[in-house]
Amino acid sequence: MSIVNGLVACICATMFFASCNRTEPVVSEDGPQAQVTIGSLLKELIDRDAVARYPELEYKSASFSSYDRASRSKTQNWFANGDNNWFLRHETVSGRDEFVLFDADGPGAITRWWMTFAGANGGAGGLRVYIDDNPDPVIVGTPFNVVSGEKITSSPLASSISQLTPVGQRGHNLFYPIPYSRHCKITYCSYDLNSDGNGHVTSNECIYYNIEYRTYAPGTTVESYSEKNKTKYSNLEKAAVKALRNPGDIPSSSNQSLNCELGPGESFELPLNGPGAIREVAMKLQAEDISQAFRSTVLEISFDGESTVFIPVGEFFGVGYKALYTKMWYVDAYPGGLMSARWVMPFSNAAVVRIINYGKQNVSISNAHVSVSDWNFDSRSMYFHAMWKFYPRLDTRRDPVTGAKCEHYDLNFVTLDGKGVYMGDSMSLFDISSAWWGEGDEKVYIDGDTFPSIFGTGTEDYYGYAWCHPNTIVDHPFTSQPSGVGNLSPGYTFNSRHRCLDRIAFSNQLVFDIEIWHWNQSTMDLGVSNYFYMLPGGTVRNERDMSGFLYKPIFSSMDFVELKEDLMDIEAEFLKLEKLTGGNYETQSAFGENWSNGAQVFWSKAPVGSEMTLSFDSPYEGSFNLKMLYAFSWDYGVFDIWFNDRKIETNRNLYDANLHTEWSEYGSVQVSKGINTIKVKAISPHSGIANCFFGLDRIVLEKL
């Protein structure tokens, strides 16, 4: 591996021994037999059976990414966030400046390639892929052509997501394998890239990348990527594309019914005799409160006496607690209809599938079955695991393990001891903030790493999209965002990533952390699901969550507020926006040190006469003393204020040369049981300001 300095060596060369599924050697047209080819990898890409057996050919896994090189250790800039324009080195080739972003010795293969861009001429530069030290590149093109276009392959093996996002702001993903026998180098050249000599590039263009790859054990024969070899395996490429576009097909198997009616606390159990393999679990779930049922109805599966699957059904089928549509290689779900999962789950002697209703309502399971087929349970056969951990009211500025206040922290997704392969994960969350929650990088330690083998550039990058866009992603085999409402506003987001060639093998341990790196101090309800295989006897250090499924799903920021009969203390950013006739509404976190919870309601550029109405739902009624905490600033204007239908203030002037907050007391007001409103009307801007600006931080109602 070509390395410029010790830091890059530390980041990119930290790898792990594992293995991949042995394929019959094929004879290359160049003479020698090859164990790994484009063809063998394309077959592996769509072979669900292969991932359920521990791979046989040894390999190491790692990634090259543009993560901020200031992150040198847990005590040195560990959460640095300048994750763009970092390269290994600068080279001059035929008078052309090329910046190296990937440089690995073989035998190996690139398994997943992600990029995104910003700024002037973003993505307009040229990529070059050099194989086996050949001075001529085998692939040349723009990122939009090579990574997500049709230079190499077609969708979904090459894709930019979400399709609803402007092209330049999408995540660009390539899942087509690029094997190399001796060496692979990837470079990028563009208009105004200027190296600082330390691996960083200054430019008007921002370049982000993460390229995951395998390095096979010495002696493994690999047939390198070439245009000729790509053409040779074009039929296998077509077969892979067809399979990925039609993920519901499974091998012939027998169906065992899971239909049942479950009252609170009841369960249904289906025993299965082995050896065999579960190939599909499918069901339709019905209940009066479907969201609570998605969370409180739990799927548990035991294999040969080991309980390895314990997860709410909504999480298992890729939607969390909302009835949403999604379709991936391993799962799909249809609102109000069938949900199915196609993870292959081998067992030797016996398996038990249980559905448990931990909720307080009746649930109906219909159109439900488990598909089972024969399986030769050999020494490489692994048990499937699916686990879920819930973090209620997670404070983005306080480590949930240590309790320490901090700007950012690492959250452990999972820690595994044993031998297996990591297959993916999902995050379901409700964030009360109007700011992005997912700046955090993934950090994957494999088999005793002291520095992560895989160090990412951001949570949305990990999940395949980019720039925190809330647009839905629902028809991609390996990544999904059926809801992204909570990305930039208070709301619900669900992200999934399922791995295939990029699955992470480990021979004794895997530690997967992700940074909680939020723009704001905020509160989130966060659920994390993990999917992996382990040989019998493998252990999970994370304790099984036995209470998370009892929590009520969140649909509004006000659901986070505990309203008491004698005191209702409400952060203004939790209030619901009912009506806005002009200007811009946002939950403002800038200048967060001034606000009581790090944020306020900010109404900007409001024309004179325009109105904003906020609301909250009260379980109580009666006379309350009202106080409101306003913001004052140099550009704030004059407003009239109403509580319900009563005007409580006329010509409230919020101008002050210095930004600060100040309480106003209004005495007794009548609170209704149900919806109550606060209406604000823009009367006049401050002198010299075109429109009105308004800020509200908090309201307090004390029972009289």
ZAMARGU-4260 file (C-alpha; in steps of 0.2 Angstrom, whole numbers, plus 5000, padded with zeros to 4 digits):
<rodrens>
0) 5000/5000/5000 | 5007/5017/4995 | 5007/5029/5010 | 5012/5047/5012 | 5013/5048/5031
5) 5010/5038/5046 | 4993/5046/5049 | 4986/5040/5033 | 4994/5023/5036 | 4985/5022/5053
10) 4968/5027/5045 | 4968/5017/5029 | 4979/5002/5032 | 4971/4996/5048 | 4962/4981/5042
15) 4955/4964/5047 | 4957/4946/5042 | 4941/4938/5037 | 4936/4928/5022 | 4924/4928/5007
20) 4914/4914/5000 | 4925/4902/4990 | 4920/4901/4971 | 4927/4888/4959 | 4942/4895/4951
25) 4939/4901/4933 | 4952/4901/4919 | 4957/4919/4914 | 4960/4922/4896 | 4977/4928/4901
30) 4981/4911/4907 | 4981/4909/4926 | 4967/4903/4936 | 4957/4916/4946 | 4948/4913/4962
35) 4940/4931/4962 | 4933/4939/4946 | 4920/4952/4942 | 4909/4937/4938 | 4912/4928/4955
40) 4908/4945/4964 | 4893/4948/4954 | 4886/4931/4959 | 4891/4934/4977 | 4882/4951/4976
45) 4865/4942/4974 | 4868/4926/4984 | 4858/4927/5000 | 4864/4910/5005 | 4883/4916/5004
50) 4881/4929/5018 | 4874/4916/5030 | 4890/4906/5029 | 4907/4913/5036 | 4917/4916/5021
55) 4931/4905/5016 | 4944/4915/5006 | 4953/4926/5018 | 4952/4945/5016 | 4954/4961/5025
60) 4942/4976/5025 | 4945/4994/5026 | 4940/5011/5018 | 4948/5026/5011 | 4938/5042/5015
65) 4939/5061/5016 | 4937/5061/5035 | 4945/5076/5044 | 4963/5070/5047 | 4964/5081/5062
70) 4955/5067/5071 | 4970/5058/5077 | 4965/5049/5093 | 4951/5049/5105 | 4960/5063/5115
75) 4965/5073/5099 | 4951/5082/5089 | 4941/5066/5089 | 4926/5074/5082 | 4934/5086/5069
80) 4921/5089/5056 | 4930/5096/5040 | 4927/5080/5031 | 4931/5086/5013 | 4946/5088/5002
85) 4957/5076/5011 | 4968/5066/4999 | 4983/5054/5001 | 4995/5065/4990 | 4996/5075/4975
90) 5004/5069/4959 | 5008/5077/4942 | 5005/5065/4927 | 5008/5072/4910 | 5007/5089/4916
95) 4991/5086/4924 | 4988/5088/4943 | 4980/5072/4950 | 4975/5070/4969 | 4975/5052/4975
100) 4960/5047/4985 | 4963/5028/4985 | 4979/5018/4984 | 4979/4999/4989 | 4990/4984/4985
105) 4981/4968/4980 | 4974/4956/4978 | 4958/4965/4982 | 4942/4973/4976 | 4932/4989/4978
110) 4915/4984/4985 | 4906/5001/4988 | 4910/5018/4982 | 4901/5034/4988 | 4904/5052/4984
115) 4896/5069/4985 | 4901/5087/4981 | 4897/5105/4984 | 4903/5122/4978 | 4908/5129/4961
120) 4911/5115/4948 | 4906/5102/4961 | 4909/5085/4953 | 4914/5092/4936 | 4932/5085/4938
125) 4939/5069/4932 | 4941/5052/4940 | 4954/5040/4934 | 4956/5022/4940 | 4973/5014/4938
130) 4974/4995/4939 | 4990/4984/4942 | 5002/4999/4940 | 4997/5001/4922 | 5001/5020/4918
135) 4985/5021/4908 | 4969/5021/4918 | 4956/5008/4914 | 4941/5020/4920 | 4941/5038/4916
140) 4926/5050/4918 | 4917/5062/4929 | 4910/5056/4946 | 4892/5058/4940 | 4897/5047/4925
145) 4908/5034/4934 | 4900/5032/4951 | 4882/5035/4948 | 4880/5035/4929 | 4882/5022/4916
150) 4900/5022/4913 | 4902/5006/4921 | 4885/4999/4925 | 4867/5003/4927 | 4855/5006/4941
155) 4854/5001/4955 | 4872/4995/4955 | 4876/5013/4950 | 4864/5026/4958 | 4862/5044/4964
160) 4850/5046/4978 | 4837/5052/4982 | 4830/5055/4964 | 4820/5069/4972 | 4836/5079/4976
165) 4845/5090/4964 | 4858/5079/4956 | 4873/5089/4963 | 4867/5087/4980 | 4864/5068/4979
170) 4874/5054/4986 | 4882/5045/4972 | 4884/5026/4975 | 4893/5012/4965 | 4891/4994/4970
175) 4898/4986/4955 | 4914/4977/4960 | 4931/4982/4954 | 4944/4968/4958 | 4963/4971/4956
180) 4977/4958/4956 | 4992/4968/4961 | 4987/4986/4964 | 4973/4999/4962 | 4974/5018/4963
185) 4961/5031/4960 | 4964/5050/4957 | 4954/5065/4955 | 4958/5081/4945 | 4948/5097/4944
190) 4949/5115/4940 | 4956/5124/4955 | 4963/5111/4968 | 4978/5117/4977 | 4987/5106/4989
195) 4993/5112/5006 | 5007/5098/5006 | 4999/5089/5020 | 4985/5080/5011 | 4972/5093/5012
200) 4966/5103/4996 | 4960/5121/4996 | 4947/5124/4982 | 4930/5131/4978 | 4925/5113/4975
205) 4921/5102/4991 | 4924/5084/4988 | 4918/5070/5000 | 4921/5052/4997 | 4921/5035/5006
210) 4927/5019/4996 | 4926/5002/5005 | 4937/4988/4999 | 4943/4970/5003 | 4961/4965/5002
215) 4963/4946/5000 | 4976/4935/5008 | 4993/4934/4998 | 4992/4920/4985 | 4973/4923/4981
220) 4972/4924/4962 | 4961/4939/4956 | 4957/4943/4938 | 4958/4962/4937 | 4945/4974/4931
225) 4946/4979/4913 | 4934/4984/4899 | 4937/4967/4891 | 4933/4957/4907 | 4918/4968/4911
230) 4911/4964/4894 | 4915/4945/4897 | 4903/4945/4912 | 4890/4956/4905 | 4877/4943/4907
235) 4880/4941/4925 | 4879/4960/4927 | 4862/4959/4919 | 4856/4945/4930 | 4862/4955/4946
240) 4853/4970/4940 | 4837/4960/4937 | 4838/4952/4954 | 4841/4968/4963 | 4826/4976/4954
245) 4815/4961/4959 | 4820/4957/4977 | 4805/4947/4982 | 4810/4931/4973 | 4816/4917/4985
250) 4820/4898/4982 | 4807/4885/4983 | 4802/4883/5001 | 4787/4877/5012 | 4777/4890/5022
255) 4772/4888/5040 | 4758/4900/5046 | 4761/4914/5059 | 4743/4920/5059 | 4737/4924/5076
260) 4727/4936/5087 | 4736/4942/5102 | 4729/4951/5117 | 4740/4961/5129 | 4754/4951/5135
265) 4751/4936/5124 | 4762/4927/5112 | 4762/4915/5098 | 4775/4902/5095 | 4780/4892/5080
270) 4793/4878/5082 | 4803/4872/5067 | 4813/4856/5065 | 4831/4856/5057 | 4842/4856/5049
275) 4834/4870/5039 | 4834/4889/5035 | 4821/4902/5036 | 4821/4911/5020 | 4806/4923/5023
280) 4796/4930/5037 | 4780/4940/5031 | 4765/4947/5040 | 4752/4960/5040 | 4749/4968/5057
285) 4733/4977/5062 | 4728/4986/5078 | 4719/5001/5083 | 4735/5011/5086 | 4746/5004/5073
290) 4761/5014/5077 | 4761/5007/5095 | 4759/4990/5088 | 4774/4992/5077 | 4784/4996/5092
295) 4776/4985/5105 | 4774/4969/5095 | 4791/4960/5096 | 4798/4946/5084 | 4810/4934/5094
300) 4818/4919/5085 | 4829/4906/5093 | 4841/4894/5084 | 4846/4878/5092 | 4843/4886/5109
305) 4851/4903/5106 | 4839/4918/5105 | 4847/4929/5093 | 4833/4939/5085 | 4823/4951/5097
310) 4817/4966/5088 | 4800/4976/5086 | 4792/4971/5070 | 4791/4988/5063 | 4810/4990/5065
315) 4813/4972/5057 | 4803/4976/5042 | 4812/4993/5039 | 4799/5006/5043 | 4801/5009/5062
320) 4784/5014/5070 | 4776/5021/5055 | 4766/5012/5041 | 4777/5017/5027 | 4782/5010/5010
325) 4800/5003/5007 | 4808/4990/4996 | 4825/4984/4998 | 4835/4968/4994 | 4831/4961/5011
330) 4815/4969/5017 | 4799/4977/5010 | 4784/4985/5018 | 4767/4992/5011 | 4756/5004/5021
335) 4742/4994/5028 | 4748/4978/5019 | 4761/4965/5019 | 4778/4967/5026 | 4792/4954/5022
340) 4810/4950/5026 | 4821/4939/5016 | 4836/4936/5028 | 4842/4918/5026 | 4843/4911/5044
345) 4850/4893/5045 | 4849/4882/5060 | 4855/4864/5064 | 4842/4856/5075 | 4828/4867/5079
350) 4821/4885/5078 | 4807/4894/5087 | 4798/4909/5080 | 4789/4919/5093 | 4778/4935/5091
355) 4775/4944/5108 | 4763/4957/5111 | 4770/4968/5124 | 4757/4982/5122 | 4741/4986/5130
360) 4730/4983/5115 | 4724/4968/5104 | 4734/4965/5088 | 4730/4954/5073 | 4743/4945/5063
365) 4737/4939/5046 | 4743/4934/5029 | 4758/4928/5040 | 4770/4915/5036 | 4788/4908/5038
370) 4796/4901/5023 | 4808/4886/5027 | 4819/4876/5016 | 4833/4863/5018 | 4850/4868/5023
375) 4867/4859/5025 | 4872/4866/5042 | 4891/4865/5041 | 4905/4872/5051 | 4904/4889/5042
380) 4885/4891/5044 | 4880/4906/5055 | 4865/4911/5065 | 4856/4927/5060 | 4855/4941/5073
385) 4843/4956/5074 | 4844/4967/5089 | 4836/4984/5094 | 4841/4997/5107 | 4830/5012/5111
390) 4837/5029/5118 | 4822/5039/5125 | 4825/5057/5127 | 4843/5057/5121 | 4852/5073/5125
395) 4863/5078/5110 | 4875/5086/5122 | 4876/5073/5136 | 4884/5056/5135 | 4871/5043/5140
400) 4884/5031/5146 | 4895/5043/5157 | 4882/5057/5160 | 4895/5070/5156 | 4891/5086/5147
405) 4899/5087/5130 | 4898/5094/5112 | 4898/5077/5104 | 4901/5059/5109 | 4902/5041/5102
410) 4887/5030/5103 | 4891/5012/5103 | 4879/5004/5090 | 4885/4986/5094 | 4900/4977/5101
415) 4902/4958/5096 | 4914/4945/5102 | 4916/4930/5090 | 4917/4926/5072 | 4904/4933/5060
420) 4899/4946/5047 | 4891/4963/5050 | 4876/4966/5038 | 4869/4983/5041 | 4858/4993/5053
425) 4845/5006/5054 | 4841/5022/5064 | 4823/5027/5068 | 4822/5044/5077 | 4811/5059/5081
430) 4821/5075/5083 | 4813/5091/5091 | 4825/5102/5082 | 4824/5111/5065 | 4843/5107/5063
435) 4853/5092/5056 | 4856/5078/5068 | 4868/5067/5058 | 4885/5076/5056 | 4892/5061/5065
440) 4904/5049/5057 | 4904/5030/5058 | 4919/5022/5066 | 4922/5003/5064 | 4935/4994/5074
445) 4938/4976/5068 | 4948/4962/5078 | 4957/4973/5090 | 4959/4989/5080 | 4966/5004/5090
450) 4960/5016/5076 | 4945/5013/5065 | 4947/5002/5050 | 4932/5012/5043 | 4930/5030/5047
455) 4916/5039/5038 | 4911/5057/5034 | 4893/5059/5041 | 4878/5049/5045 | 4869/5053/5029
460) 4884/5048/5019 | 4885/5032/5028 | 4867/5028/5023 | 4871/5033/5005 | 4863/5050/5002
465) 4870/5067/5006 | 4868/5085/5013 | 4855/5080/5026 | 4841/5080/5012 | 4824/5074/5019
470) 4818/5067/5002 | 4812/5049/5002 | 4823/5034/4996 | 4812/5019/4995 | 4817/5008/4980
475) 4835/5005/4982 | 4841/4987/4987 | 4854/4993/5000 | 4849/5010/5007 | 4832/5017/5012
480) 4824/5033/5019 | 4805/5030/5019 | 4804/5046/5030 | 4816/5060/5032 | 4805/5073/5039
485) 4815/5074/5055 | 4831/5079/5045 | 4829/5098/5045 | 4813/5100/5055 | 4805/5092/5070
490) 4799/5075/5064 | 4802/5057/5061 | 4816/5050/5051 | 4820/5032/5047 | 4837/5027/5038
495) 4843/5009/5033 | 4858/5002/5026 | 4860/4984/5021 | 4877/4977/5016 | 4881/4964/5002
500) 4899/4964/4995 | 4903/4978/5008 | 4898/4967/5023 | 4911/4967/5037 | 4919/4951/5042
505) 4927/4949/5059 | 4937/4934/5066 | 4936/4939/5085 | 4928/4956/5088 | 4918/4970/5080
510) 4915/4987/5088 | 4904/4999/5079 | 4902/5017/5085 | 4894/5032/5077 | 4896/5050/5083
515) 4881/5059/5090 | 4885/5076/5081 | 4870/5087/5081 | 4870/5105/5075 | 4860/5110/5091
520) 4858/5105/5109 | 4842/5095/5106 | 4832/5080/5112 | 4829/5064/5101 | 4820/5048/5103
525) 4832/5036/5095 | 4831/5018/5090 | 4845/5008/5083 | 4844/4991/5074 | 4858/4980/5070
530) 4859/4965/5058 | 4873/4952/5058 | 4878/4934/5057 | 4889/4925/5070 | 4895/4907/5071
535) 4887/4898/5086 | 4894/4904/5103 | 4896/4922/5097 | 4891/4935/5110 | 4884/4952/5110
540) 4890/4964/5124 | 4876/4976/5122 | 4862/4971/5134 | 4845/4966/5127 | 4833/4981/5128
545) 4818/4975/5138 | 4809/4991/5140 | 4811/5002/5124 | 4796/4994/5116 | 4784/5000/5130
550) 4787/5018/5125 | 4774/5028/5116 | 4779/5033/5098 | 4782/5052/5096 | 4773/5062/5083
555) 4775/5079/5089 | 4788/5089/5099 | 4775/5092/5112 | 4775/5074/5115 | 4791/5077/5124
560) 4784/5089/5136 | 4777/5084/5153 | 4762/5095/5156 | 4757/5096/5175 | 4741/5102/5181
565) 4749/5115/5192 | 4763/5120/5180 | 4764/5119/5161 | 4782/5124/5156 | 4784/5124/5137
570) 4798/5128/5126 | 4792/5138/5111 | 4801/5127/5099 | 4789/5113/5104 | 4773/5123/5100
575) 4765/5118/5084 | 4764/5130/5069 | 4746/5131/5065 | 4746/5146/5053 | 4758/5157/5044
580) 4752/5171/5032 | 4769/5178/5028 | 4788/5178/5032 | 4798/5163/5037 | 4796/5151/5052
585) 4810/5141/5060 | 4817/5134/5076 | 4833/5144/5078 | 4848/5137/5086 | 4860/5150/5081
590) 4865/5160/5097 | 4859/5145/5106 | 4868/5150/5122 | 4854/5164/5124 | 4839/5152/5123
595) 4833/5141/5138 | 4834/5125/5128 | 4847/5130/5115 | 4833/5136/5103 | 4819/5148/5100
600) 4804/5151/5088 | 4811/5163/5075 | 4799/5172/5063 | 4809/5182/5051 | 4805/5194/5036
605) 4787/5195/5042 | 4777/5208/5031 | 4767/5221/5041 | 4750/5213/5044 | 4755/5195/5043
610) 4751/5183/5057 | 4759/5168/5065 | 4748/5156/5075 | 4756/5143/5087 | 4747/5130/5097
615) 4748/5117/5111 | 4736/5103/5117 | 4732/5105/5135 | 4725/5090/5146 | 4719/5103/5158
620) 4708/5118/5159 | 4705/5133/5170 | 4713/5149/5175 | 4732/5151/5174 | 4745/5164/5176
625) 4754/5167/5159 | 4772/5172/5157 | 4781/5172/5140 | 4800/5174/5137 | 4803/5185/5122
630) 4819/5188/5112 | 4825/5205/5109 | 4838/5210/5095 | 4843/5225/5084 | 4832/5220/5070
635) 4816/5214/5079 | 4800/5224/5077 | 4783/5228/5085 | 4769/5215/5087 | 4752/5212/5094
640) 4749/5196/5104 | 4734/5185/5108 | 4731/5170/5119 | 4717/5160/5112 | 4704/5174/5107
645) 4710/5187/5119 | 4722/5201/5115 | 4735/5201/5129 | 4747/5214/5122 | 4747/5229/5109
650) 4762/5236/5101 | 4775/5225/5110 | 4792/5232/5104 | 4806/5218/5104 | 4820/5230/5098
655) 4836/5231/5108 | 4854/5234/5103 | 4859/5219/5112 | 4853/5201/5109 | 4845/5195/5125
660) 4828/5187/5132 | 4816/5195/5144 | 4800/5189/5153 | 4783/5197/5151 | 4769/5193/5163
665) 4751/5193/5158 | 4742/5188/5173 | 4727/5177/5172 | 4722/5168/5156 | 4709/5155/5152
670) 4716/5138/5147 | 4705/5126/5137 | 4706/5107/5138 | 4712/5103/5120 | 4720/5116/5108
675) 4725/5133/5114 | 4733/5146/5103 | 4746/5160/5103 | 4744/5172/5089 | 4756/5185/5084
680) 4753/5199/5072 | 4767/5210/5064 | 4763/5228/5067 | 4779/5237/5061 | 4798/5234/5058
685) 4811/5243/5067 | 4818/5259/5058 | 4828/5255/5043 | 4823/5236/5043 | 4812/5231/5028
690) 4801/5218/5038 | 4798/5212/5055 | 4808/5199/5065 | 4801/5190/5081 | 4808/5178/5093
695) 4799/5168/5107 | 4809/5156/5118 | 4797/5149/5131 | 4780/5150/5139 | 4775/5146/5157
700) 4757/5143/5164 | 4755/5142/5183 | 4738/5136/5190 | 4729/5149/5200
</rodrens>
